[in-house]
Amino acid sequence: MLHILFTVLPLCWVVSASTSAAEWCYSGCDHTPSHWADIQGAFCGGIRQSPVDIVTSEVKTDALLGNFTFMNFTSREVFDNIVNTGETEKVNLKTDTVEFYGGGLNGTYSVLQFHFHWGDTEHHPGSEHLMNGKRFDMEMHVVSVKKGYTTEQAVTDKEGIAVLGFFIEVVEQPKKLFSTKKKLNHFTNNVSLTDAISINDLIGDVDLTKFYRYKGSLTTPMCNEAVLWTVFEEPIQVNAELLQLFPTKTGVTNVYRPSQGLKGRQVYASPAVQLPPSQHWCYDEHECDYGPGHWGDLTGSFCAGTRQSPIKISSNDAVVDNLLDAFHFKNFDLKSSIEYVTNTGHTVKCVLKEGLVEVSGGGLGHVYSVLQFHYHWADNTSDSQGSEHLIDSKRYPMEMHIVTKRKDLTLDEAVRTNNGLAVLGFLIEASGEMKSSSASSAAETSSQTVLKAGTSAPSNTEIWKLLTNYLSHIKDTGTSVQFTSAVSIDDLLGDVDRGSYFRYNGSLTTPNCNEAVVWTVFKQTIKVEHNLMQLFPNTMGYHNVYRPVQTLQGRTIYTSAADASFHPTLLVLLLTCAFVRCQTNAHGN
């Protein structure tokens, strides 16, 4: 039965509904996929977009993803009509005839339609989702809405839509190919779907107990983030000549959206999926097989290398380097640069909008684009110390890392280049204010603090209250929330002297510990209220998220010539004094 529909669909392109005049397209108009986010009212620039690349080594098994129950998937009387949308071929189903539930879904979903995505030729596949970087030949999407919802209601609910995704791949089927050729000879311009076909006929022998699940979006504008995605592991198999009918007969090619970033989301697998052996790493040697002492055993890891981070910095042993000049910070004052905040399961990470914020100077030798910043902390005791770097044997309560990559490199290239990444490390300690207040009262104050663009400059305390207010929204690992407050990196750093710092060559401080980092550790600390720092371990629920110090192994630590006590205010005073002396000397002559 599969070959019948695959023969009919492409021919319908010639005689079915008129081509869409939508304002978006895959190619050939102003709003191609890279510009879908610019469409008025669209959600295509959001933080839970689809499709994604399913990397099986990063997938977690979810025991709650049980078997589905499918109603009328075997019925051959449910197809209503075939529509040419201008972007794909879509088969609409008769209303309220096909449903499914189970599979870890919260409710019953009614199937509305199914459609296809494809590339151009057999050498250029066109599935939307990828599996470990592989793009399949085609993909079929069975689109459904929660039972009782209208489409308008469904797109406003985060679980309003459920889509079943099926990969399609080419295999050689000589017998079916013969019958298909014969069938083709009988079609005329009066094509209609008179042959009885069911959804099960299309799916074939795919094992419906093996699937992946994640929270995503529609893959065409308006890209509503209302979809629970189910992507089945086993592909539907079709003959190469059948697949080629889609691009050749329709004249339309590459109708798929490029893969979108997970942005902190977690992909789960049903228990029937055989995932590769887990290499989950952690900070506590007793919590998993790969604690810090065993990070070097991880596949592809550099954690046992010779230039690892963090380290213990001795200010007396640091060598002055006059090339470590002033930094240039582009858009560090931009109050709309943070895109979202995510719980990685190891830290709180703030991801920046791409290409907005940059760092240069400071002896780096290249321009670096800021990707994200994150935090390291210890526990919720009153004197907890959780910084990664130590200065003169002192560990500080927290540490903030601003992670950047060379602007002229891709991220893949950067992690393989010895100076491909640059990390700015800021130590954090208590400001000494409000230490007697409870963490709960600090959180309460935080939730009441609202700052919008255009208001007067906030205090350091107000800024950190705004940041920590997001923590309660990302308590679960893999969850993310859009950052909507008017906060810049400058706001978070406060008045730290950025001309006084240490420099050394090191690595990332989490697996894979790539030895690609030029480290800058600033001498002056960020001052934050103690109770706001405590919100990190208290709210996130995990503690001691810092790597033990690593040995220098012959590396040299350098220091800028600037003194940590040399502040802009002092500079103004010195210039004023110099001006007064000059005036006095002038009058004396």
N, C-alpha and C positions, 0 to 999 in steps of 0.2 A: 504493500500500500504506500510505502514511503515514496517510491519513485513517481507515483501518480501525481501527488501534490507538488513535488519538486519539478515536474514537467509543466503543470498548469500555471503555477505562480508567475514565472517570468514572462510567459506569453500574455498574461493578463495586463502587463504593463502597457501593452499597445492599445488595449481597448477599454481599460477600466477607468476609474475616476481621474479627473483632471489633475495635473501636476500642481502641487502646493505652491503658493506664492508667499510662503513664510519669510520672515526677515532673517532667518538663520539658514546655514547650509554647512555641508562638509567641505566644500571647495567652490570657488568661483563667485563669492559675494563678500560683502564687508564683514559679515558676522560668521566667520569660520570658527572652529572649536576654540582657538586661542583667544577669540574675542566674544565668546558667548556670555562671559561675565559682564560685558558692557551692555547687554540687552536690558532695556528698562524693565524692572520688576523681576528679573531672572535671579535664580539662586546659584548660578553656575560657578561662582567664585567662593562658594561655601567651604565648610570644613569636613563634610561627610559626602563627598562626591563619588560618583561611579562613572566608569568601571575602575577596577583596581587590578594590580598584579598580585595573585595569590602565591606567596612564597611559603611552601609547605614546611620549611624548617622553622618558620616563625608562627605557625598556626598552633592553636591549642585545642585539645579535645574537649567538647562540652557534652557531658553525659545526658543532659536534658534534650539534646537534639535527637529525639526518637524518630520512629517511622511516621511517614505521612499516611493519611487516609484520603484517597482520591475518589470523588463521586462523579460518575458519568465521563470519566476519561476514556472509557471503552465505547461510549455511545457514538454511532456514526450518523447521528441526526442533529448535531449541535452547531455545525458551522453555518453561519448566516450569509456572509458575503466576503469578497476579496476586494481590498481597496489599495489603489496606488496612492501613497501619501506624497509622492514626489521625492521622498528620501528612502523609502523601503516598500516592501510588499507586506500588507497586514491582513490577517484573516480575523474578522469579527465573529464572535460567538453569539448565539441566541441568549437573550437575557435570562440570568438565573438558572442556567441549565447545567453548568459545570462548576464544581466547588472542590476545595480541599481544606484540610485542617491537620493538626499534629505537626510533627517536624520541629517542635519547639516554638511554634507560633502561638500567639495569644488570641485565639479566635478562629472563626471560619472565614475563608476568602472566596469570593466569586470571580471566576475568570471572565475577563472582558474580551481579550484578543491575544493573538501571538503574532510576532513579526520576526524579521531576520536582519542580520548584519553581515556584510561580506567585503572582500577586498577587490582586486581587479583581475588577477590571473592566478593560476595554480602556484605561481612562485611568490605571490604577495597575498598572504592570508589576511582575513578580515574580522576575526572575533574581537569582541570588545574587551572581555576579561582575558588576562594572561595567566598562565600557570608556570611559575618559576621562570618567568621571562619569555615563555613560549606563547606565541599567538597562533590560535587554531585557524583552520580554513574559514569557518563561518561560526555564527552563534544564533541560537533561537531563544527568544524571550517570551515566556508565557506570563502575561500581565494580569493581575487580579487586584481587587479592592476588598477591604474588610466588609463582610456581609452587613447589609443595612445602610452602608455609606453610599452617597452619591460620589461621583468623581471629584467634584468640587470640595466635598468634605474630606475625602481621602488624602488629597494633596496637602492638606493643612495638619494632618496627624503624622507624627514621626513613625507610626506603624500602620498607617492607613493603606499602604500598598505593599503587596508581596509579589516579587517577580521570581519565576523559576528560570534559571539560565542553563542552557544546554549547549556545550561545545559541539561542533560538527567537524568531522575530519574525513578526508578522502581515503577510500580503500578500493582495491580492485574487486569488482563484482561482475564478471563477464556475463553471467546469465541474466542478471537484472538489467544490465546495459542493453542487451539485445531486445528485451521486452520494452524498454524505454524508447529505443529508436523506432520500434514499430508503432508505439503509442503516439509519438510525435507526428507521424505522417497523417494522423486522423484529425489533428487540431486545425481549426480554421479561425477566423477572426471572431466567431461567435462562441468564444471559450466560456464555458460555465463549469462550475464544480459539481458535476452530476454524479461522480463516483462517490460512494459512501466511504468516508475516511474518519477515523477517530484520532484524538490526541495520542493515545497509546500506539496507534499505527505509526505515528511519526517518531515517537520516542524509541520504539523498537525494544532492544534487549538491555537498555541502560539500567544499571543497578540503582534504584531510587532510594536505597538506604545509605548511599555514600555521597555526601554533599558537604559544601562549605557554607558558612553563614556569616554575614556581616551587615552592618547598618550603612545604608548608602542613599543614593538618589536616582531619579530618572536620568537616563544618559542622553537625553535631548532636551533642549530648552522647553520649559523653564527650569529644568534640573532640580525640581522640588526634592528636598531632603526628607522624603517620606517613605522610603522603600526599605523593607527587610529583604535582603538578597539571599537567594538560595542558588548556588552554582554547583551543579552535579559534576562529580569527578570524572565519570566515564563519558566519552563523547558519543554522539550519534554518528553512525558511519554511513557515508553515501559514496556513490561512484563519482569519479573526477568529471565525467562529461555532464552529469546532472548539476554539479556545483557550478560548472562553467556557464550554464544557462543564465544564471543570475546576472553577472556582469555583461555577457555578450548579448543577450536578448533585451535587457533593459537599457543598456548603454550607460548605466550608472555604476560607478566604481567607488571603492573605499568609503563605504557608508558605515563608519564606526568612529566612535570618539576615542581619542588617545587615553591611555591609562592615567588615572588621577592618584595623587598621593594619599596614603592612609591617614596621615595627619593624626597619629596617635591611636587610631582605631585598632581593635583586635579582630582578626579573622578566626572563626571557630570551625571545627570539623565535627561531623557526627561520629559516634563511636565506631561505626563500621569502616571509616577511613583509616588506612594504615599509614600513619605519619612516620617520617624518618625519626631515628632515635633522638630524644630530646637532649639539647645541650644548653638548658636553661642555666644562666649564671646568676649569682647573688652576692651580697656583701658579707653574709654570715656563713662561716664555714660549716655550720651545723644544719643550715636550712636546705641546702641542695648539694649536688655532687661537685659543682663548680664554684666554690668560694674563691676569694682572691688568691689563695695559695695554689689554686688549680686552674686559674684562668689561662695559663700557658698551655694547658692540655686541650683547650677548645680548638675545634677544626678551623684552620685559617687564622689562628690567633698569633699576634706578635707580642703577647704579654710577658714573654720570657726574654725579651730583647735586651739590648745594652743601653738604650736611651729612654728608659721608662719614666713615667710621671705618676703621681706627684713626687716631690723631693723635699728634703729639709734644707732650707736656705740659711747659710751663715753669712751675715752681713759683713763680718770681718774678713771673710775669705773671698768676697765678691770683687771682681776686677773691674775698675772703672773703664768704660768704653765711651769715648767721646763721639762715636758715631750714633749712639742711642739718643737721638735728638727728639724734638717735640712731635707728638702725634698730630694727625689731621683727622678729625672726626666729622664725617659727612652725614647729616640728618640724624645725629644723635639727639637733637632737640625736637625731632618730628614726633608729634603727639598721636600720630595715627599709624605708626610703623609696626606695631605688634598685631599679628593676625589672630592668633589663638593661643590658649594655654592648654597643656595636656599633661595627664598623669601617665608617665611611661612605665610605672611599676617600680622604678628605681629613683625617680626624681620628679620635680615639677619643672616643666620646660615651657618657655615662651618662644614661639616661633614667629619670626618676622616676615613681613610681606617681601616678596622676592625683589631684589635689585634696588632697594631704597636706601639702605644704610651701609656705609663703607668706612674703612679705616686704612690710613696710609701713614707714611712717615715713621717715626719711632724706630728707625734703623731696619724696618721690615724689608725695604727694597721692592715691594710690590703693593698694588692696591688690593685690599681684601674686602669681600662682601660679607656682611654679618648675616648669619643663618638663624641663630637662636641663642638664647641664654638660659641657664638652668642653675640649680642650687644643690649644695651638699650640706648636710647637717648631721647631728648626732641623735640624742634622745630628748625626752621631755623633762629631764632633771634640771634643777635651777642653775647648775654650773656646767652644763653639757658643752663639749668642745668637738665640733664636727667639720672643721676646715680640712681640705686635703693637703695643702702646702703648710709647712711650718716655717716660721722665721725665728731664727735664734732659739730653736727648740720649743717655741710656743705654738700651740695649736689654738685656733680661734673658734668661736661658736659656729660660724657658717662661712661658706665661700660661694661666690657667684662667678660663673664662667660664661664669658661672651665668646661664642664660637664663630669663627670666620673662615672663609676659604679664599684662595687666590682667585681674583676676578677673571683671570685669563684661563682658568682650568675648570673642567667639570668636576663634580664632587668625586666621581670615580677616579679621575686623574689626580685630584688633590690628595686623597688618602694614600696614594702610592708615591707621592713626591715629598722629599724630606722637609720642604718648607711650604707644602701645599696648604696647610692649615695654620692659622694663628689664633691662639686663645688668650684672651685678656682675663686674668684672674684677680678678683677683688675680695679681700678678706673682710668679714663682717663681724662687728662686735656691738655689744649693748651700748646705747646712748646714755644709760643711767637714769632715764626718765621712766616713770610709771612702773617701776619694778614691783611695786606692791600690788598692782592691779592684777586681776585674774585674767587668764587667757580667754575665758568666755566673754568677759566684759569687753576685751579688745576686739573680739569677733563681732560683738554686738555693735560696737562703735563703727567697725569697718562696714557692716551692712547698711549703716545709716549714712555713710559718707558717699556723696555723689559728686562727680566732677565731670563737667562737659567742656568741650572745646570752646574757647573764647572766655573762660572765666579767669580770674586772677591767679597768679602763680601759687600752687599749693605748697605746703610745708613737706619736709621729708616724711614726717609721720603720716600725713594725709595720703601721700603717694603709696607708702607701704601698706596702709590700711586698704587702699583700693586693690592692690595686688593680692593681698592675702584673702580678700573677700571672694576671690575666684576659687580658692581651694575647696570650699564646701561644695562646689559644683562638679568637681572632678575626683571625688573620693574613690571611684572604681577605676581599676587599672584599664588603660586604653581609652578612657573618656576624654573628650576635649570640649572646650567652650570658646566661642568667639570672644575676643578681647575688645570691648566697646568703650572702655574708659579712655580719656584723653591723658595718656601717660607716655612720656618719652624715656629713652635710656638715660639721658641726662638727669631727668627727675629722680630716677632710681639710684644713680651714683652720687647725687648730691654734690658737695664741694670737695670731693677727693682730689688731691693734687695728682694730676695725671702726667706730670713731668718727672716724677720720681718713681723708679721701678727697677725691678730685677729682670734679667733676660737669660734664658737658657734653651737649649734644644731638647725636646722631649717627645711625649706621646699623648694620645688620648688616654684618659684615666679610667675608661670602661672598655670592655671587649668590643672590637678586636685589638685595642691598644695600639693602633697604627702609629709608627714612629715618624710622624709627618708634621709635628706641631712645633712652631716657634712660640715659646711661652713667654708671656709678660705677666709678672706678678707685681702689683702695685704695693708700695710700701705703706701708704696711708689707708686706713680702714674706712669702710662705710659704717656709719653709726645708725643703728636701728633699735627701736624700743625692744626690750627683752621679750615682752609678751607677744609682740608680733612675730618675732623669730620662733617662739614656741608653738605658734599656730602650724608651722610646717610639720613637725612630728605629731602634734596632737590631732590635726585634721587628716593628714594623709595616712597615718596609722603604721608607717614603717620608719625604722630608726637606723642610725649609724650608716648612712649612705655616703661613705667616703672610703677611698682606697688607702691602705697603709702606704707610708712613704717608701720609695724605691731608692736603691743605691745609685750614687752619681756615676760610678764606673768610669772615672777619669774625665768627666765633663767639667767644663768651666762655667761658673755662674758669673754673669756680668751685671754691672749696675750702671744706671745713667749717672751723669755728672751732677744732676740736680739734687739738692738736699730735700728730704721729705718735709722739712719745716719751711720750705720756700713757697709761700702762698701768693696768690695774686694781690692780696691786700698789702703784703710786704713789698711787692714790686712797685705798687703805686706810691708807697711811702718813700722808697728809695729814689724813685724818679723825681718825686717832689723835692726831696732833699737835694738831689743833684741839680735840679732847676734853681733852687734857692742859692746854692753855692755858686752856680754860674752867674746868676744875677749879681751876687755880692762881689765876685771877682771883677765883673764888668764895670761896676760902679767904682771899685777900688782903683782900676786902671784909668 
